[in-house]
Amino acid sequence: MIQRFIELGEGYSDIYELLELARANRHRLSGLFALHTVKNGQAVTSCVVVLHPTDPGDFQPLYICREGIPNPYVKPNKRFELFTQLANELGMEIIHMEVKPSSFFAEIDLYYQHLIGIMRMNRFIPPLQ
């Protein structure tokens, strides 16, 4: 199985695309995640939509708007409100996690590998087979 993050942007106007991806693929929706961190002294959140793997192909996409949305527990905001409304609309709960910022890693791919490892370890996504 291939599990890969697909970055849409930082959560400004691209948050609307993330929401539409979840709605359009509600039959494949596996989970909604809010990854909270502190980057450059700012409390920020990444919103993630995880779909079930394709069949055939065994490709599992994890769509992300990375570190551009203010952490809603520090600064309430409309963009995260929309993500919460999406979860309610689809009957899902958002899984909240505290993670290291992407700037902690030398390359963005290492950051995404780190996140996939955490998600596998917590059984939020399936292990490699």
C-alpha positions in Angstrom: 0.0 0.0 0.0 1.1 3.5 -0.8 0.1 6.3 1.7 0.9 9.8 0.6 0.2 13.3 1.8 -1.1 15.5 -1.0 -0.6 19.2 0.0 -3.3 21.6 -1.2 -1.8 24.7 0.4 -1.7 26.4 3.7 -5.5 26.6 4.3 -6.4 30.0 2.9 -8.7 29.6 -0.1 -7.6 25.9 -0.6 -9.5 24.9 2.5 -12.6 25.0 0.3 -11.1 22.5 -2.0 -10.3 20.3 1.0 -13.9 20.5 2.2 -15.2 19.6 -1.3 -12.8 16.7 -1.6 -14.3 15.2 1.6 -17.9 15.8 0.5 -17.4 14.4 -3.0 -15.6 11.3 -1.6 -17.8 10.8 1.5 -18.1 7.1 0.5 -14.3 6.7 0.9 -13.8 9.0 3.9 -11.6 7.4 6.5 -10.9 10.3 8.9 -10.6 14.0 9.6 -7.6 15.3 11.5 -6.5 18.5 13.1 -2.7 18.6 13.6 -1.8 21.3 16.1 1.7 22.8 16.4 3.7 25.9 17.0 5.6 27.2 14.0 7.7 30.4 14.2 6.1 31.3 17.5 2.5 31.0 16.1 0.0 28.3 17.2 -1.2 26.8 13.9 -3.3 23.9 12.7 -3.1 21.6 9.7 -6.4 20.1 8.5 -6.2 16.7 7.0 -8.8 14.6 5.1 -7.9 10.9 4.8 -9.6 8.6 2.3 -9.7 4.8 2.3 -7.3 3.2 -0.1 -8.2 2.8 -3.8 -9.2 -0.6 -5.1 -7.4 -1.6 -7.2 -4.1 0.2 -6.6 -3.9 0.4 -2.8 -3.2 4.1 -2.8 -4.3 6.0 0.3 -4.4 9.8 -0.1 -4.1 12.1 2.9 -5.1 15.6 1.7 -3.6 18.4 3.9 -3.8 22.2 4.2 -0.5 22.6 6.1 0.1 25.0 9.0 -1.8 28.0 7.7 -4.9 28.0 9.9 -4.6 29.5 13.4 -5.1 27.0 16.2 -8.8 27.3 17.0 -8.1 26.9 20.8 -5.8 29.9 20.7 -7.6 32.0 18.1 -11.1 31.0 17.0 -11.4 31.3 13.2 -13.9 30.8 10.4 -11.7 28.3 8.4 -11.6 25.8 11.3 -15.3 26.4 11.9 -15.9 25.3 8.3 -13.9 22.1 9.0 -15.9 21.4 12.1 -19.1 22.0 10.2 -17.9 19.5 7.6 -17.3 16.9 10.3 -20.8 17.4 11.7 -22.3 17.2 8.2 -20.6 13.9 7.5 -21.1 12.5 11.0 -17.4 12.2 11.8 -15.3 13.3 14.7 -12.1 15.3 14.1 -9.1 13.6 15.6 -6.8 16.2 17.3 -3.1 15.6 17.6 -0.1 17.7 18.8 2.8 17.3 16.4 6.2 18.9 15.6 6.2 21.7 13.0 7.3 20.9 9.5 10.2 23.3 10.0 11.7 20.9 12.5 12.5 18.5 9.6 15.2 19.1 6.9 12.8 18.1 4.1 9.0 18.2 3.9 9.0 14.5 2.8 10.6 13.6 6.2 7.8 15.5 7.9 5.1 13.6 6.1 6.9 10.3 6.7 6.9 11.2 10.4 3.2 12.0 10.4 2.4 8.7 8.6 4.4 6.8 11.2 2.4 8.4 14.0 -0.9 7.7 12.3 0.0 4.1 11.7 1.3 3.6 15.2 -2.0 4.9 16.6 -3.9 2.8 14.1 -5.6 5.7 12.4 -4.4 4.4 9.0 -3.6 0.8 8.1 0.0 -0.5 8.3 2.0 -1.4 5.3 1.2 -4.9 4.0 
